[in-house]
Amino acid sequence: MAAAPQPATPKAPVQVTPQQLAAFGTSTGVGLGAAIVMALFGLLISWSSLQNVIDSSGMNEPLTNLNFFHRLGIYLALGNSGSITANIGSDGGLVGSFSIMTPLSWIGYALAIGCAFGAFLMARKATIRFRWVGVLSSFAVGIVSGLVMLLLTAIMRYSYSEDSNYITLSGATFRTFALVFILATLGALIGYFLADTTADESNVFTAAWTWAHRVRGFRRTVVESAACYVVVSTVVALIIMIVTTTKLSSQGGNVSALWAFLPVVLPALSAWNIVIGSFGAIEFASTGTNTISISLFSSDMTAGFDYMWALWLMFVLYLLCGFYVALRAAARNAYDPYYADWRFCWQAPVFWLAFWLITPYLFMGVLTGASGVGTATGMSYQIVPALWFCLIAALWSFIIEVVSRLLGPTLIQSLPGIWPILVGGTVRPGLRSTRHDANEVVVTESMTMATPSGVASATETFAVPAGAVPTPGMMPPSAMPTPGIAPAVPGAPAAAATRKPMSPKTKMWLIIGGVVVGLIIVLSIVFSALNSSTFSASATAKQYIAAIESGDFNRANSIAKPQVKNDQMKLLSNNAAPKDGRISNAQVIKEKANGNSKIVTVSYTLDGKEVTHDLKMIKRGSKSVFFTDWGVAEPMTTTIHVAKPTAISALDINGVEVTEKNTKDADGDAWSITVYPGTYSVSAGKSKYLKAKTAHIIASGDESSPDAYTEVAVEATDALTEAIQQKVNAKIDECEKSTDLEPKGCPFSVYSYGDDKNVRNFTWSVTDYPQVQVDTDYGTFQTDYGTEVKYTYERKDSDGWEPEDGETTMSSMSGTFSVDGDKLTVEISDSDD
């Protein structure tokens, strides 16, 4: 009789185990703790420098109560590539706000690594599977970490108020939560994943190292590319900081401030120099202005920058990095030919395309914005890698894949001496997973083999205990083949295991051909890049306007000699360069061909207005044999017009004395002078005889503009009036000595009736002098009328010589004067009355 059926045992519901909670808590706690410790470290080393920044910014009063915890909150938010927001209010209402986001720093890396460390530590002990418990736990770690960080930054919020005005500063923003969530989740995912795949290691660091050396295919290429570029870029970033601090130190700058913010600066600087050195660009953009790009090809960078060679050296370094990664991939393909197939060559490029498309705005940019704050309303600023670099990165990755398949195997076989530095790129033996059942099978993948008759595909499936078969393509060191020769693969013909060695002559020609082709490609790229950047017409134009912008007029003259006489170059020298009124924001806008010449349009800002100017560029010959030497055909000079008083013979323009011979044209007292664009101060110069107000003239390039005209007005000082008065008095004294009735050139005389022989012993007597009136506009003076002059004489009559006397009045005296500094020249007109 058959047994009665038994009821099915109900399936137990999924429950969260204590081990899973421990892993979750450890990951969250270690991650947040590592972030806080790194933030404390960064805060302590930058405390004094940060205080100096606050003091120099003029924000001492509103930030006077910014204490340790407030600053820690700011560091925690910005260090994780979050954001801080400042709100400004008055009378209970919001006036404006300001926000800033910075690149990911060591604080964010510490958060991710800490979460990975904690997750690995506990998940390894509890044998927690990555799928799906580890994935779900990682998202929980991210959510809780984000909420805790949001709470910490909210608690550490800064607030300042005075009267009815207030300022608040807080890192409790959605971006802070989102970025902490992403970093913590990624870190926990890595920890759980490594615990599931490399549990034979004791900590997350050695586990990551082991996994990186066991992984195959494009993932291995991505890992090695990232490791190589990160190491080189970090070294380059440190060198940049050392060079920068050395230069700042020589100029008396604050060197300690740069090193104090090392945890914040270094990661971004590393990422940016990878972008620039790999044909990408860092873009500087703000609302309402043109985007400025810094790259190997950008005219915004090439002019006025003395270290372009260093940028090209960076390019060479990263080119060598890519070549090294390609050779390691070629060595790996010799052991693991399955992934050498061309159908896998797209995977790594797509990964890097996605990486550089997503991460610039998340982790590598400086983004700021303001609203309702004075003139900054609606303004935003950003410094971020150009998004189109994702295509360049994908192209570089594809080139690595191509070189590893075409050129790499030949070089490895031809140069066995390089094998020791490439062998690390091969796949190390090891279990694919430590969380599978002992009897679970491991299935091989299809492998493409070379055979004497061509290319054949061999696929074989093994269904044996996992411990009995090494993972496909992973061979123990004892079975390592000769470099460059594909290893034997189960199921493949024996002939596929070996190849006929190439002759030395063939090797030599292959090496020579590869080197020549490589050199041609590199030289072509370098030549094209230099010809379109450093030696381009735009680069020369940028150097020219950069010299004018910096006040280095002598350098501008060497690039484009002004088409004026030597005497007229008085204001085209460094001595006449404006100190505060120079052009700014000088940049090249566009370049277009015009026959054998080019027209480069430049723009600059002067007196708050944007000005554009077309520079005609011509070929002057060759430079460095291969490159075109571009020159400026029509210098960027302009003309200013000054009306001066007749009394002065020289002007003081920006501290330089200018006389009539230095002018482009002089029509009486109206002078036209050649200058570079800028703001110029014009005065009569220093003199004890004249006092003048300084006039300002704006030479924007538009000679018809009213701003290009000015008039110098002067006033006489008491010293001038007294000096002319003394000259007049001396003339009158000289006239007083005369015994003539009508002294020549004197302002007084008498008429004698009868014969002059009947008059003798004639004398003049002056008791008062006329007052001088000075006209500085025309450089003239005159005296008052009617000053009394007495005279005595003897007249002969029938009784003999009788004494007589009388009086008359002076006529007005006039004359001209000129002033040259403290030198006064006075000319009194003759008065024949």
C-alpha positions in Angstrom: 0.0 0.0 0.0 1.4 3.3 -1.0 2.4 5.8 1.7 0.2 8.8 2.2 1.6 12.0 0.7 3.2 14.4 3.2 2.5 18.1 3.1 5.2 20.3 1.7 7.4 22.0 4.2 6.8 25.8 3.9 9.8 27.7 2.6 11.4 29.9 5.3 11.2 33.6 4.6 14.4 35.5 3.8 15.8 37.0 6.9 18.7 39.4 7.6 21.3 37.5 9.6 23.5 39.0 12.4 26.5 38.5 10.2 25.0 40.5 7.4 24.2 43.3 9.8 27.7 43.2 11.2 29.1 43.5 7.6 26.8 46.4 6.9 27.6 48.2 10.1 31.3 47.7 9.8 31.4 48.9 6.2 29.4 52.0 7.1 31.3 52.8 10.3 34.8 52.3 8.8 34.0 54.3 5.7 32.6 57.3 7.6 35.4 57.0 10.2 38.1 57.1 7.4 36.4 60.1 5.8 36.3 62.0 9.1 39.9 61.1 9.9 41.1 62.3 6.5 39.0 65.5 6.8 40.6 66.1 10.2 44.0 65.6 8.7 43.4 68.0 5.9 41.8 70.5 8.2 44.7 70.6 10.6 47.4 71.0 8.0 45.5 73.8 6.2 44.2 75.6 9.3 46.5 78.6 9.2 46.4 78.8 5.4 42.6 78.8 5.4 42.6 81.5 8.0 44.9 83.6 5.8 42.5 83.2 2.9 39.6 84.4 5.1 41.6 87.4 6.3 42.8 88.4 2.8 39.3 88.0 1.4 37.9 90.8 3.6 35.4 88.3 5.2 36.8 88.5 8.7 33.7 90.0 10.2 31.0 87.6 8.8 33.3 84.6 9.3 34.6 85.6 12.6 32.9 82.7 14.5 33.8 80.0 12.0 35.1 77.4 14.4 36.7 74.0 14.2 33.4 72.1 13.7 32.1 74.5 11.1 35.3 74.0 9.0 35.1 70.3 9.5 31.6 70.3 8.0 32.8 72.2 5.0 35.7 69.8 4.5 33.5 66.7 4.7 31.0 68.1 2.2 33.6 69.4 -0.4 36.0 66.6 0.2 33.4 64.1 -1.0 32.8 66.3 -4.1 29.6 67.5 -2.5 28.6 71.1 -2.3 28.2 73.9 0.2 25.6 76.6 -0.1 25.8 80.1 1.4 22.6 82.0 1.9 22.6 85.8 2.5 19.5 87.4 3.9 18.2 90.7 5.3 15.1 91.6 7.2 14.0 88.0 7.4 14.1 87.5 3.6 16.6 85.8 1.4 18.7 88.2 -0.6 20.9 85.8 -2.5 22.7 82.5 -2.4 26.1 81.1 -3.5 27.1 77.5 -4.0 30.4 75.7 -4.8 31.3 72.2 -5.7 34.9 70.9 -5.8 36.6 67.8 -7.3 36.8 64.6 -5.4 39.6 64.6 -2.8 41.4 62.1 -0.6 38.5 62.4 1.8 36.2 60.8 -0.7 38.7 58.2 -1.6 39.0 57.4 2.1 35.3 57.0 2.4 35.1 54.5 -0.5 38.2 52.5 0.6 36.9 52.4 4.2 33.6 51.0 3.1 35.3 48.4 0.9 37.6 47.5 3.8 34.8 47.0 6.3 32.6 45.1 3.9 35.4 42.7 2.9 36.5 42.1 6.5 33.1 41.0 7.7 31.7 39.5 4.5 34.7 37.2 4.1 34.2 35.8 7.6 30.5 35.4 7.2 30.9 34.0 3.6 28.3 36.4 2.3 27.6 36.1 -1.4 28.1 39.2 -3.6 24.9 38.4 -5.5 22.4 39.5 -4.2 23.0 40.0 -0.6 26.2 41.9 -1.2 24.6 44.2 -3.7 21.6 45.1 -1.6 23.8 45.6 1.5 26.1 47.9 -0.5 23.1 50.1 -1.4 22.1 50.2 2.2 25.6 51.2 3.2 25.4 54.0 0.6 22.0 55.3 1.8 22.9 55.3 5.5 26.3 56.9 4.8 24.7 59.6 2.8 22.1 60.3 5.5 24.8 60.3 8.3 26.9 62.7 6.3 23.9 64.9 5.6 23.2 64.9 9.4 26.8 65.8 10.3 27.0 68.6 7.8 23.6 70.0 9.0 24.8 69.9 12.6 28.0 71.7 11.6 26.1 74.4 9.7 27.5 77.9 10.2 25.3 80.9 10.9 26.2 84.6 11.4 23.8 87.5 12.0 24.2 91.2 12.7 21.2 93.4 13.1 18.8 92.3 10.5 21.4 90.7 8.2 22.5 87.1 8.3 24.7 84.6 6.5 24.4 80.8 6.7 26.9 78.3 5.3 26.0 74.6 5.1 27.2 71.4 3.4 23.8 69.7 3.9 22.8 69.6 0.2 21.4 67.0 -2.1 24.7 66.8 -4.0 26.5 66.0 -0.8 24.1 63.2 0.0 24.2 61.9 -3.6 28.0 61.8 -3.9 28.5 60.2 -0.5 25.9 57.6 -1.5 27.7 56.9 -4.7 31.2 56.6 -3.1 30.0 54.5 -0.2 28.0 52.2 -2.4 30.9 51.7 -4.8 33.3 51.0 -2.0 30.9 48.5 -0.4 30.3 46.8 -3.7 34.0 46.4 -4.2 34.4 45.0 -0.7 31.6 42.5 -1.0 32.7 41.5 -4.5 36.3 40.9 -3.5 35.2 38.9 -0.4 33.2 36.6 -2.7 36.0 36.2 -5.3 39.2 36.3 -3.4 38.5 35.2 0.1 41.9 33.5 0.2 43.3 37.0 1.0 43.3 38.5 4.4 42.5 42.1 3.6 40.9 44.2 0.9 44.2 45.6 -0.4 45.8 42.3 -1.1 42.5 41.0 -2.4 42.3 43.8 -4.9 45.9 43.1 -6.0 45.2 39.4 -6.4 41.9 39.9 -8.2 43.6 42.4 -10.6 46.2 39.8 -11.5 43.6 37.0 -12.0 41.1 38.9 -14.0 41.0 38.4 -17.7 40.0 40.3 -20.9 39.0 43.9 -21.1 38.7 44.2 -17.3 42.4 43.5 -16.9 43.2 46.0 -19.5 41.0 48.6 -17.8 42.6 47.9 -14.4 46.2 48.1 -15.7 45.5 51.3 -17.7 44.0 52.9 -14.6 46.9 51.9 -12.4 49.6 53.0 -14.8 48.0 56.3 -15.6 47.1 57.1 -11.9 50.7 56.4 -10.8 52.3 58.5 -13.6 49.7 61.3 -13.3 50.2 61.6 -9.5 54.0 61.9 -9.9 53.5 64.5 -12.6 51.0 66.4 -10.4 53.6 66.4 -7.5 56.3 67.7 -9.9 53.9 70.4 -11.0 53.3 71.4 -7.4 57.0 71.4 -6.7 57.8 73.6 -9.7 54.8 75.9 -8.9 55.9 76.4 -5.3 59.5 77.0 -6.3 58.4 79.7 -8.7 56.0 81.2 -6.1 58.8 81.2 -3.6 61.1 83.1 -5.9 58.3 85.7 -6.4 57.6 86.0 -2.7 54.3 84.0 -2.9 52.7 81.9 -0.1 54.2 78.5 -0.8 52.7 76.8 2.3 49.1 77.5 1.2 49.4 75.2 -1.9 50.9 72.3 0.1 48.4 72.8 2.9 45.5 72.0 0.5 47.4 69.0 -1.0 44.6 66.4 -0.1 42.1 68.6 -2.1 44.4 69.7 -5.0 46.3 66.6 -5.9 43.6 64.2 -7.1 42.1 66.9 -9.4 45.5 68.0 -10.6 46.3 64.4 -11.5 43.0 63.9 -13.5 43.4 67.2 -15.3 47.0 66.5 -16.4 45.9 63.1 -17.8 43.2 65.0 -19.8 45.6 67.6 -21.1 48.4 65.2 -21.8 46.1 62.9 -23.8 44.9 65.5 -26.3 41.9 66.5 -24.2 41.1 69.9 -22.7 40.2 71.6 -19.4 37.4 74.2 -20.0 37.0 77.4 -18.1 33.5 78.7 -18.6 31.3 81.4 -17.1 27.9 82.8 -17.9 28.0 85.3 -20.7 31.6 84.8 -21.7 33.5 82.6 -24.2 34.8 79.3 -23.0 38.6 79.1 -22.5 40.2 75.8 -23.2 43.6 74.6 -21.9 45.0 71.9 -24.0 48.0 71.0 -26.1 46.4 72.7 -29.1 44.6 75.6 -27.6 45.7 79.1 -28.5 44.4 80.2 -25.1 47.3 78.3 -23.6 50.2 78.5 -26.0 50.8 82.2 -25.8 52.4 83.7 -22.8 53.1 80.3 -21.3 56.8 79.3 -21.0 56.3 75.6 -20.3 54.5 74.3 -23.4 57.4 71.8 -23.7 56.4 70.4 -20.3 52.9 69.7 -21.6 54.3 67.9 -24.6 56.5 65.9 -22.3 53.4 64.9 -20.5 51.9 63.7 -23.8 55.1 61.6 -24.4 54.8 60.1 -20.9 51.2 59.1 -21.4 52.0 57.8 -24.9 54.6 55.5 -23.3 52.1 54.5 -20.6 49.6 53.4 -23.3 52.3 51.5 -25.2 53.4 49.7 -22.0 49.8 48.7 -21.3 49.5 47.4 -24.8 52.6 45.3 -24.5 51.4 43.8 -21.2 48.1 43.0 -22.9 50.0 41.3 -25.8 51.9 39.2 -23.2 48.7 38.3 -21.6 47.2 37.3 -24.9 50.0 34.8 -25.4 48.8 32.9 -22.3 45.1 33.7 -22.8 44.5 33.7 -26.6 40.7 33.5 -26.1 40.5 37.3 -25.4 42.9 38.2 -28.2 40.1 37.8 -30.6 39.0 41.0 -32.4 35.4 40.6 -31.2 36.5 41.8 -27.7 38.4 44.9 -28.8 35.4 47.2 -28.3 34.9 46.5 -24.6 37.6 48.6 -23.0 37.0 51.6 -25.3 33.3 51.6 -24.4 34.2 51.4 -20.7 36.5 54.4 -20.9 34.0 56.3 -23.0 31.3 55.8 -20.3 33.8 56.6 -17.5 34.9 60.0 -19.0 31.3 60.8 -20.0 30.0 60.4 -16.4 32.8 61.3 -14.0 34.0 64.8 -15.1 30.9 66.6 -13.7 30.6 64.2 -10.7 34.2 64.0 -9.5 36.6 66.3 -11.5 35.0 69.7 -11.8 34.9 73.0 -9.9 31.4 74.4 -10.2 30.1 77.6 -8.7 26.9 79.5 -9.0 25.3 82.7 -7.6 21.9 84.1 -7.6 20.6 87.4 -6.4 24.0 88.6 -5.1 24.7 92.0 -6.7 26.3 91.8 -10.1 26.8 88.0 -9.8 23.1 87.4 -10.2 22.5 84.3 -12.3 26.2 83.8 -12.8 27.9 80.4 -12.9 31.5 79.3 -13.3 33.0 76.0 -14.0 36.3 74.4 -14.5 35.8 70.9 -15.9 37.4 68.4 -18.3 35.7 68.7 -21.8 33.1 66.1 -22.3 34.3 65.3 -25.8 37.4 63.9 -24.1 35.4 60.7 -23.6 35.8 60.1 -27.4 39.5 60.7 -27.2 39.9 58.3 -24.2 37.9 55.7 -26.1 40.2 56.2 -29.1 43.3 55.8 -27.0 41.9 52.6 -25.5 41.1 51.2 -29.0 44.7 52.0 -30.1 46.0 50.0 -27.1 43.8 47.1 -28.2 45.1 47.3 -31.8 48.7 47.6 -30.8 48.4 44.7 -28.4 47.1 42.5 -31.2 49.2 43.7 -34.2 52.5 45.1 -33.0 52.8 43.7 -29.5 53.4 40.0 -30.3 56.1 40.8 -32.8 58.0 43.1 -30.4 57.8 40.6 -27.6 59.1 37.8 -29.7 61.8 40.0 -31.3 62.9 41.5 -28.0 62.9 38.8 -25.3 64.9 41.1 -23.0 61.7 43.1 -22.2 59.8 40.0 -21.0 60.7 40.5 -17.3 58.8 43.9 -17.3 55.8 42.4 -19.1 55.4 39.1 -17.4 53.3 40.8 -14.7 50.6 41.4 -17.2 49.9 37.7 -17.6 47.0 36.0 -15.8 48.0 34.4 -12.5 46.6 31.0 -11.5 43.8 31.0 -8.9 40.3 30.0 -8.1 37.6 32.0 -10.1 35.4 32.0 -7.0 35.7 30.8 -3.4 31.9 30.7 -2.8 30.9 27.9 -5.2 30.3 24.3 -4.3 33.3 22.0 -4.5 31.6 19.9 -7.2 30.5 22.8 -9.4 31.9 22.7 -12.9 33.9 25.3 -14.6 33.3 25.7 -18.3 36.0 26.9 -20.6 35.5 29.6 -23.3 36.0 29.4 -27.0 39.7 29.9 -27.9 41.1 30.9 -31.3 44.3 29.2 -32.2 46.9 29.5 -34.9 47.5 26.4 -37.0 49.8 25.7 -39.9 46.8 25.8 -42.3 45.5 29.1 -41.0 43.2 30.1 -38.1 41.0 27.5 -36.5 38.6 27.7 -33.6 38.8 25.1 -30.9 36.1 24.9 -28.2 35.9 22.2 -25.6 33.8 21.9 -22.5 35.0 20.3 -19.4 32.6 19.1 -16.8 34.9 18.2 -13.9 35.3 19.3 -10.3 36.5 22.9 -10.2 39.5 22.1 -8.3 40.8 19.7 -10.9 41.0 22.2 -13.8 42.7 25.6 -13.8 40.6 28.4 -15.0 40.9 28.7 -18.8 43.9 30.6 -20.0 45.5 30.6 -16.5 48.6 28.4 -16.5 50.9 27.6 -13.7 54.4 29.2 -13.9 55.9 25.8 -14.8 53.9 25.7 -17.9 54.7 29.2 -19.1 55.6 29.2 -22.8 58.3 31.0 -24.5 57.4 34.7 -24.9 55.6 35.3 -28.2 54.7 31.7 -28.8 51.0 30.7 -28.1 50.7 28.0 -25.4 49.1 24.7 -26.0 45.4 24.6 -25.3 43.3 21.5 -24.5 41.6 20.2 -27.6 43.8 22.0 -30.1 46.1 20.3 -32.5 49.6 19.8 -31.3 51.0 21.8 -34.2 49.3 24.9 -32.8 51.5 24.9 -29.8 54.7 25.9 -31.6 55.7 28.2 -34.4 58.7 28.3 -36.6 61.1 30.9 -35.3 61.7 33.9 -37.4 65.2 34.4 -38.8 67.4 37.2 -37.4 67.1 39.1 -40.6 63.3 39.0 -40.5 63.3 40.1 -36.9 65.7 43.0 -37.7 63.5 44.3 -40.6 60.3 43.9 -38.5 61.9 45.9 -35.7 63.2 48.6 -38.1 59.9 48.8 -39.9 58.0 49.0 -36.6 60.3 51.7 -35.3 60.1 53.7 -38.5 56.3 53.5 -38.7 56.1 54.5 -35.0 58.4 57.4 -35.4 56.5 58.6 -38.5 53.2 58.5 -36.7 54.6 60.2 -33.6 56.5 62.9 -35.5 53.4 63.5 -37.7 51.2 64.0 -34.7 53.8 66.2 -33.0 54.4 68.2 -36.2 50.7 68.7 -36.8 50.1 69.6 -33.2 53.0 72.1 -33.0 52.1 73.7 -36.4 48.5 74.2 -35.3 49.3 75.4 -31.8 52.8 76.7 -30.8 53.7 77.9 -34.3 50.3 78.9 -35.5 49.2 82.4 -36.4 46.8 82.4 -33.5 49.7 81.5 -31.1 51.7 84.5 -32.4 48.7 86.7 -32.1 48.1 85.5 -28.5 51.7 86.1 -27.6 51.3 89.6 -29.0 48.2 90.6 -27.1 49.4 88.8 -24.0 52.5 91.0 -24.0 50.3 94.1 -24.3 48.0 92.7 -21.6 50.9 92.2 -19.2 52.4 95.6 -19.9 55.5 94.2 -21.7 55.4 96.7 -24.5 59.0 96.0 -25.4 58.2 92.4 -26.1 55.1 93.5 -28.2 57.5 95.7 -30.2 59.8 92.8 -30.9 56.8 90.7 -32.2 55.4 93.6 -34.3 57.5 96.7 -34.7 55.2 99.8 -34.6 55.2 101.7 -37.9 56.3 105.0 -36.4 59.6 107.0 -36.1 61.9 106.3 -33.2 61.0 109.6 -31.5 57.3 108.7 -31.7 57.8 105.4 -29.7 58.1 107.2 -26.4 54.8 105.8 -25.1 55.4 102.3 -26.7 57.8 101.2 -24.1 57.5 99.4 -20.8 58.0 102.7 -18.9 54.7 104.0 -20.3 52.7 100.8 -19.7 49.6 101.5 -17.6 49.8 100.1 -14.1 46.1 99.6 -13.4 44.5 100.4 -16.7 45.8 97.7 -19.0 43.6 95.5 -21.2 42.4 92.3 -19.6 40.8 89.0 -20.7 42.8 89.1 -23.9 42.1 86.0 -26.0 41.9 84.8 -29.6 38.4 84.4 -30.9 38.8 83.0 -34.4 41.2 82.7 -37.2 40.5 82.7 -40.9 42.6 82.4 -44.0 43.0 85.5 -46.3 45.1 84.4 -49.2 48.6 83.9 -48.1 47.9 85.7 -44.9 45.5 85.1 -42.0 43.1 87.3 -40.1 43.1 86.6 -36.4 40.3 88.2 -34.4 41.2 89.0 -30.8 39.2 90.4 -28.0 40.0 92.2 -24.8 38.3 94.1 -22.0 39.1 97.7 -21.3 37.2 99.9 -18.9 34.6 97.3 -18.5 33.8 97.1 -22.2 34.7 94.2 -24.6 36.7 95.3 -27.7 37.4 93.2 -30.7 40.3 93.8 -33.2 41.4 92.0 -36.4 45.1 91.3 -36.6 46.5 90.7 -40.1 49.1 87.9 -39.9 51.7 87.3 -42.6 54.3 84.6 -43.2 57.8 86.0 -42.5 59.7 82.8 -43.3 60.3 79.6 -41.4 61.0 78.9 -37.7 63.0 75.9 -36.5 63.3 74.8 -40.2 60.0 73.1 -40.4 57.4 75.5 -39.0 55.9 78.7 -40.4 57.1 82.0 -38.8 54.0 84.2 -38.5 54.3 87.9 -37.9 51.8 90.7 -37.2 51.6 92.9 -40.3 49.6 95.7 -38.7 50.5 96.5 -35.1 47.7 97.0 -32.6 48.5 100.6 -31.9 46.1 103.5 -31.7 46.1 107.3 -31.3 45.1 109.5 -28.4 44.5 113.2 -28.8 45.5 115.8 -26.1 44.8 119.5 -26.0 47.3 121.3 -23.8 47.8 124.8 -22.6 50.3 127.0 -24.6 52.2 127.6 -21.4 53.6 124.1 -21.1 56.0 122.5 -23.5 55.8 118.9 -22.3 53.2 116.5 -21.0 53.4 113.8 -18.4 51.7 110.7 -19.7 51.9 107.7 -17.4 55.0 109.1 -15.8 56.8 109.6 -19.1 57.7 113.1 -20.4 56.3 113.7 -23.9 57.4 116.6 -26.0 56.3 117.8 -29.4 58.9 115.7 -31.2 57.4 112.6 -29.7 54.0 113.2 -31.2 52.5 111.7 -34.3 51.0 115.0 -35.2 51.0 118.4 -33.6 48.6 121.2 -34.6 49.5 124.0 -32.3 48.6 122.9 -28.9 46.6 119.8 -30.1 48.8 116.8 -30.0 48.2 113.3 -31.4 50.3 110.5 -29.9 50.7 106.8 -30.8 50.0 104.3 -27.9 49.0 100.7 -27.2 45.4 100.1 -26.0 45.0 101.0 -22.4 44.1 103.8 -20.0 46.5 106.7 -19.7 46.8 109.5 -17.2 47.8 112.9 -18.6 49.0 115.9 -16.7 51.3 118.8 -17.0 53.9 117.1 -14.9 55.4 118.2 -11.7 56.3 121.9 -11.5 56.4 124.5 -8.8 54.9 127.0 -11.2 51.8 125.2 -12.3 49.2 122.9 -10.7 47.1 120.6 -12.8 44.5 118.0 -12.4 45.3 114.6 -13.9 43.1 113.7 -16.9 42.4 110.2 -18.0 42.2 109.0 -21.6 41.0 105.6 -22.8 42.8 104.2 -25.9 40.4 101.4 -26.8 41.4 101.3 -30.5 38.6 103.5 -31.7 40.4 106.8 -32.5 37.1 108.6 -33.1 35.7 107.8 -29.7 35.3 110.7 -27.3 37.2 108.7 -24.8 40.3 109.1 -27.0 40.3 112.9 -26.5 41.2 114.9 -23.4 42.2 118.4 -22.4 44.8 119.3 -19.8 43.9 122.3 -17.7 46.5 124.1 -15.4 46.4 126.8 -12.8 49.1 129.2 -11.9 50.7 128.9 -8.5 51.8 131.8 -6.4 55.4 130.9 -7.3 54.6 131.5 -11.0 52.9 134.9 -10.4 55.7 136.0 -8.1 58.4 134.9 -10.6 56.7 136.9 -13.5 56.1 139.8 -11.1 59.8 139.8 -10.3 60.6 139.9 -14.0 58.2 142.8 -14.6 59.6 144.7 -11.5 63.1 144.2 -12.8 62.1 145.6 -16.2 60.4 148.6 -14.6 63.5 149.1 -12.4 65.6 149.1 -15.5 63.3 151.7 -17.1 63.5 153.8 -14.0 67.2 154.3 -14.5 66.7 155.8 -17.9 67.1 159.6 -18.4 65.1 159.7 -21.5 61.7 161.2 -21.7 60.5 158.3 -23.7 62.6 155.2 -22.5 62.6 152.6 -25.3 60.5 149.5 -24.5 59.2 151.0 -21.2 55.6 151.3 -20.1 55.9 155.0 -19.3 57.0 158.2 -21.1 56.2 162.0 -21.3 55.9 164.3 -24.2 58.1 167.4 -24.3 56.9 170.6 -25.9 59.6 172.6 -27.6 63.2 171.9 -28.0 64.6 168.9 -26.0 67.8 170.9 -25.6 66.0 173.1 -23.1 65.5 170.0 -20.8 68.2 168.4 -18.7 68.7 166.2 -15.7 65.5 164.2 -16.4 64.9 161.4 -13.8 62.1 158.8 -13.2 60.8 157.7 -9.8 58.7 154.5 -9.4 57.2 153.9 -5.9 54.6 151.2 -6.8 54.6 148.3 -9.2 51.6 147.1 -11.3 50.2 143.8 -10.4 50.6 140.9 -12.8 47.7 138.9 -14.2 48.6 135.4 -15.6 46.7 133.5 -18.3 47.8 129.8 -18.2 45.7 128.8 -21.2 47.6 130.9 -23.6 50.8 131.4 -21.7 50.5 135.1 -21.4 50.4 137.8 -18.7 49.7 141.5 -18.4 49.8 144.2 -15.8 47.3 146.6 -14.5 46.9 150.1 -16.0 47.3 153.4 -14.2 50.2 152.9 -11.8 51.6 156.4 -11.0 55.2 157.3 -12.1 56.8 160.6 -11.0 59.6 162.4 -12.8 61.8 165.5 -12.3 63.9 167.6 -14.6 65.3 171.2 -15.2 63.9 173.4 -17.9 65.8 176.4 -19.4 63.9 179.7 -19.6 64.8 183.3 -19.7 65.8 183.2 -16.0 68.0 180.2 -16.5 67.5 176.5 -15.5 64.5 176.0 -13.3 63.6 172.7 -11.6 60.3 171.0 -12.6 58.5 167.8 -11.7 55.4 165.9 -12.8 53.7 162.6 -12.9 52.2 160.1 -15.4 50.7 156.6 -15.4 52.1 153.4 -16.7 50.5 151.6 -19.6 49.8 147.9 -19.3 52.8 145.5 -19.7 52.3 142.2 -21.4 54.3 139.2 -22.4 54.5 135.4 -22.7 55.9 132.6 -20.6 56.5 128.9 -20.8 57.1 126.2 -18.2 59.1 123.1 -18.5 59.2 121.4 -15.2 60.8 123.9 -12.8 62.2 125.9 -15.6 60.4 129.2 -16.4 61.0 131.3 -19.5 59.5 134.8 -19.5 59.4 137.3 -22.4 58.1 140.8 -21.9 56.8 142.6 -24.9 58.3 146.0 -25.8 56.0 149.0 -24.8 56.7 152.1 -26.9 54.2 154.5 -25.5 
